[in-house]
Amino acid sequence: MAATSPITPAPPRAKATGEAPSAVERPAVVGLVLAAGGGRRLGGRPKALLDHGGRPLVERAVRAARAGGCAPAVHVVLGAAAERVRERADLAGCVVADNPDWATGMGSSLRAGLASVRDAPRGGPGPGGSPSGPGASAVLVLLVDQPGVGAEAVARVVRAHRAGAGLVAAAYEGRRGHPVLFARQHWARVAALAHGDRGARDFLRAHAAELTLVECADVASCADIDTPADLRLLDPDR
């Protein structure tokens, strides 16, 4: 595992007179689900709408982000069949960003998602508002077509960030995968290097010495749904 430099935690928020004591606020991590893919090798079936237990697959990624410790206002990037996804999927409490350039690859969706998180006002549509934009310390990226990545993998990556790591990725038998977490200071550079279908790979390669890998193979699978043969991964009992 690559070593990381500890991040000095922010001081506790000053409390107004008479405010009840509470635990020191933890850094807010915003979940970002990339769900724009058109499923070209699946015969043009948008991945966000693939059936998983009777519901659109995108809902599973949102649940995993929230249950794993991300803020309730998960950001979701849509592209292929965006209107159908909005109509069919329960994205209540999410911030939905459209990527009209989704066909150019994952890079455009990552840029759209980071811009959505960066520009969101503090206090999202979740219960009571949730830190986003100016209130977020990091963004955690999930891919919609990896149903084997659940809340425990998210939680492990989030815990590594809260322990001081600014660049974290889940690992599967030592191999880097998703989710991937980027602390705020990395967002601009990640977006600048996100092109084509490479997503954040160029950034992660350039910053390999700073990357903390968190082993998740015992609780998750990073297998993608790309071809008809992969649809077996949608079996919720698998």
C-alpha positions, -999 to +999 in steps of 0.1 A: +000+000+000+013+034-009+020+057+021+000+089+025+007+121+043-017+127+072-043+154+067-047+178+096-083+176+107-103+208+107-110+223+142-144+217+158-171+240+147-178+268+172-211+263+189-237+289+196-245+297+232-270+271+245-263+246+217-263+210+229-229+194+228-223+168+200-194+149+185-170+168+163-183+169+128-167+144+104-155+154+070-183+152+045-178+128+016-201+133-014-210+102-035-208+105-073-224+078-094-214+077-131-245+063-148-245+078-183-234+048-204-256+036-233-247-001-231-235-003-267-223-039-263-256-047-246-276-038-277-281-002-266-296-009-232-287+020-210-269+007-180-287+028-155-320+011-164-308-025-162-331-045-140-317-054-106-342-070-083-371-053-101-356-018-099-333+002-121-296-005-114-287+031-107-307+029-075-284+003-061-253+025-065-271+054-048-280+031-019-245+019-016-231+054-014-255+065+013-252+033+034-214+034+031-212+069+047-216+094+019-238+124+023-275+118+015-274+142-015-256+117-039-247+132-073-258+111-103-246+117-139-270+107-166-266+106-203-281+078-224-319+078-221-316+104-193-353+113-194-364+076-191-340+072-162-355+102-144-390+088-150-383+052-139-356+055-112-362+067-076-335+094-074-352+114-046-327+134-026-301+131-054-285+159-074-289+148-110-264+161-136-269+156-174-239+148-196-248+156-232-214+143-243-218+109-226-210+090-259-174+103-258-166+082-228-164+081-190-141+112-189-169+136-199-191+121-172-164+124-145-159+161-155-197+167-154-200+150-120-171+169-105-185+202-118-219+193-102-203+186-068-181+217-070-209+241-079-236+227-056-246+251-028-239+239+008-269+220+019-283+195-006-318+181-012-313+153+014-330+153+048-321+186+065-297+194+036-263+177+033-229+191+027-220+194-009-199+218-029-183+241-004-190+218+025-175+186+010-140+174+018-140+147-008-159+130-036-163+092-039-169+078-074-190+048-081-197+032-115-233+022-122-223-011-139-206-027-109-234-042-089-210-062-068-196-030-052-218-023-021-219-003+011-190-021+028-165-013+001-177+024+002-174+024+040-138+011+039-128+038+014-145+065+034-129+054+066-094+056+050-102+092+040-114+101+075-082+086+089-062+112+068-058+098+032-067+123+004-066+098-025-081+064-019-092+035-040-107+001-033-084-028-043-093-063-054-065-087-046-041-058-049-055-044-081-070-009-081-107-006-087-138+014-076-149+032-056-122+058-058-121+089-035-106+122-044-101+149-017-111+184-027-075+195-036-074+170-064-107+178-082-094+204-107-065+182-118-087+151-121-111+169-143-083+183-165-069+148-172-103+131-177-107+124-214-122+098-236-130+065-218-100+067-195-118+084-166-093+092-138-067+066-149-041+091-161-045+111-129-042+080-107-011+068-126+006+102-121-002+102-084+005+066-076+028+074-047+000+093-030-027+066-035-039+045-006-053+012-016-080-005+006-085-042+000-121-050-006-121-083-024-135-101+006-167-079+006-171-068-030-166-076-067-154-050-093-168-070-122-184-047-149-215-053-169-204-048-205-217-077-225-249-099-225-229-126-207-223-102-178-260-098-171-257-127-147-241-102-123-275-086-120-289-116-100-293-100-065-289-134-049-256-141-066 
